[in-house]
Amino acid sequence: MTHGVHKPLIFISDLHLQDSRPELTDALVRFLAEQRGSCEALYILGDLFEVWLGDDSTCRCANRVCEALRDFTLSGSMLFLMHGNRDFLIGEHFAAQCGAQLIQEPYRINTAHGDIILLHGDSLCTDDLEYQHFRKLVRSAKWQSEFLAKSLGERKQFAKQARAQSREAMATKTEEILDVNQQAVLDYFEANACPRILHGHTHRPAVHSISLEQPIDGKSEATRMVLGDWGTLGWYAVVSDDEWELKRFRISS
Amino acid sequence: MIIFNTNHGPISIELNSEKAPKSAQNFLQYAKGGFYNGTIFHRVIDGFMIQGGGFEPGMSQKANHDPIDNEADNGLSNLTGTLAMARTADPHSATSQFFINVSDNFFLDHRGKTAQAWGYAVFGKVVDGMDVVNEIKSCQTTSKAGHQDVPVDDIIIESTDVTED
């Protein structure tokens, strides 16, 4: 961004939308109406939906979200959609229906504050070896095309089993292991030569300032901003010419 | 105001007795009684927080007073430079240990009255000496006596000044 005043960029993630929690879809619809036309772009950094079994498997909330997003993009704001660990099967078809452009992580954007790398965040949880193995498998093109070729019933059965196994595994893991690995974060800054990352996934909203041993891009401190999941509170980040901030608002008590 | 004179320099703290009366009173009581003198910052995680107020060099734990009520629902947020009470999984278990946030740790804020959502009670902030805090947060850490993230070289509160204002 080199000249003029720009409209802000907005970032959200981890809404985990599902039919059984209509208040979250309501909150998104209200949020989109408020941001409509006043931002340059909205980035959704993964886990917009609690589960996504393929673009042919729709739910009530998906139809509503699709309509609201399409309406949002008609205002002139761009919409970028990144996969999360739950909705990584969102395809080009659904994205196009929403007026969104699918983006792959790590996605680098240029802002008034320098480059910021966007990602969902699960790839930073390197302590969880089992999960990283699973992630590699389900993110492969071969696994995905085989999975999507199955009937919807078979896919639903698989998702049910995966969730049960995940719940079982979560119960035995300590809290630390589910957060990002600090060394993985430091390596990430260095490998990408960028001292700024923005992600979700961990449900631990924060703005971390981390000292760097070797300055990157002239900075001795790196910033890792973490978006929060939507529940009683909603979270979003704003990047404008003069601020880079994490904000929250009340959804329900 | 409370001033911790550490071996890295002084850290001045202002308590918020209005929003966190019980936590502030509790902290002041420990500070006035000299409890924190000779204690270390025993858990230091850059990008998160520095925790102290409960251990002496060699990781021996100090005996403390009864736990206090958790005042995390006071509307104060765990922003960079704020002090909050450390505790166990039980929300109302804080005694002498506290931490200084070195990031905006919103996920530590109060979200509800269940054990998981209670959050951590902010009761004060660093008004001078954040340079000292930042020096401490970047120190090298290791595992000691079953504890992780313990500074390799002891970071000690050598003395405490309490001023009335």
Contacts between the chains, C-beta under 8 A, distances in Angstrom:
chain1	res1	chain2	res2	distance
A	182	B	45	7.4
A	182	B	46	7.6
A	182	B	47	6.9
A	185	B	47	7.7
A	203	B	107	7.2
A	204	B	107	4.0
A	205	B	106	4.3
A	205	B	107	5.2
A	206	B	103	5.5
A	206	B	104	5.9
A	206	B	105	4.9
A	206	B	106	5.7
A	206	B	107	5.7
A	207	B	80	7.9
A	207	B	103	5.9
A	207	B	104	4.0
A	207	B	106	7.9
A	208	B	47	3.9
A	208	B	48	6.9
A	208	B	103	4.2
A	209	B	47	6.4
A	209	B	80	7.0
A	209	B	102	6.7
A	209	B	103	5.5
A	210	B	46	5.5
A	210	B	47	3.8
A	211	B	46	5.6
A	211	B	134	7.5
A	211	B	137	6.9
A	211	B	138	4.1
A	224	B	47	6.7
A	226	B	107	7.8
A	228	B	106	6.7
A	228	B	107	6.9
A	231	B	111	7.8
A	232	B	111	6.0
A	232	B	112	6.6
A	233	B	111	7.0
A	235	B	106	8.0
A	246	B	104	6.9
A	246	B	106	6.8
A	248	B	106	6.9
